[in-house]
Amino acid sequence: DTQETVNDRDGAWSLAIDGRGARRESYAGAGGLVSAYGDSFTFGHEVADDQTWPHYLSERLGTRVDNWGQTAWGPDQAVLRLQRNLPRERTAIVVLAIMSENIARLLNCYRPFLTGDLNMKMAFKPMLTFEDGNLTWLPNPLGHSDTPTDWLEALAQARAIDYWYLENRERVRPHFPYLFRLPEALAYAVRHPSRPSLYQHPGAVARLDYVLNEFERLAGEHDFVPVVLFIPEPSELRRFTKGQPPEYQDYVATRRARTAGTSMIVLDLLEHPFEAARFNRRPFKDHPSPYGQQVIAGVLATTLADLAAIKNRARR
């Protein structure tokens, strides 16, 4: 196991990774029934090992929940990790948690293009790309990093396909003399009258469909119940409190209709009441607080308690 203490602006929090690469779970009960995949909202960034929603879910269900979340990952990487883990780490129920912003990561293969964070200089990732009209996996462009040339070649490949690199190149950034940039800025504003929802973007939706279809396929092949949980990003949660529906609402409805009659369960956290201002570590900012982690665990526990694998264990 490896253990680390992280100090940030709000204090220190500890994390530990077990020998398998999952976050260490302190719940002492038996495992094998439930596992969780996703990004930092699943991993439990900014909270201790015993404050993550997989830990709280372990306590509520009476079975250890394996936490395979990974900070900065997209749903595509989460499902690829699940695929690598099977059948060795198979559980009867698998939860794929999707924070609503995650759809943006499906259009990205080099994280600084998405976030501007140059501290993650080596953060390349696999990406689904279109080839002859069909989606196919592009492996991580940085297959190895033995020389600076390897990084430069990976960067060139990422620039050619990354949606956010192309989007950022087109965006107009005003600078002196500002008047000379005004026509270009106005033209950009006409082409982009408002911030588009990626849940209306055909390429983004096609990739999310592909990932969830693959999740469902793995469930059939390895006999587990696939559960998809949508969690609002902080800005989405704030808009929701002002009476605006979440951008992903129609996608959730479409996905539910498409998977009706199958074993897949699709959940939306916003369909369940909770105190929105307490959900994140700061109101509508940062990752889920311990309270927010408990909200997620509670919603999942209510749904999973009705599944046969959990009911059968409860009878023992």
C-alpha angles and dihedrals in degrees: 000000000000124000131196138177116213122203116202137159093284098046139274130318130180133223136180132194120209127223092271094056096254123121109271113259118208095194105115099209127104120279137204099097106081136024131177130214130183143087133302090307086065097037089053102239111196095018132085125258092263093049100060121109092242087057093048089046089053090056094046096048098037093234132095113260114210112226111212095162118136128199116247095010127132128224088260092061091044092056091045088054090050089051091052091048094054131133094002096060098030117152129185091244127032122192118203107193116200119192104210094244090058092088087074090061091060088068093050135079100167113048099210088063088061102037106018089232104146090182086079093061094148096045102121119148141185115270137193110242134180117253118177089343095308130102116245134170119264106201120231104293090221098065090161135358105209096132138018087252090065090058093046092051091049090049091052091051091049092050090055096057110018111111093207094053090054092043093051092049090056095047115101115233112195117227137158125325084042096181092064091055094049098091091050092048092050091049090052091050090053092051092046107034094167140001105284120226111239087214084071094045109105095212094048094045092048090054093048089049090051093051094049092045088053090048089053092047092053089049091056093045095048100031103241133132110252115216121187117197121190114206120189120240113234096262090048090051092051091051090049091056087056092057099264117133116238115265090236095052096101091045091055091050092049092048092050091051091049094050097041109134093024129099093253115114119201117197132185114201091208090066088070125069121248139140102277097195091057097046097088128047088256122021106287093342137095128003127324115294121227085269091052090048089054091050091056092046091049094052092048094044092054091053099039094047089072094055119104095239092058095040092051091051091049090056093057 
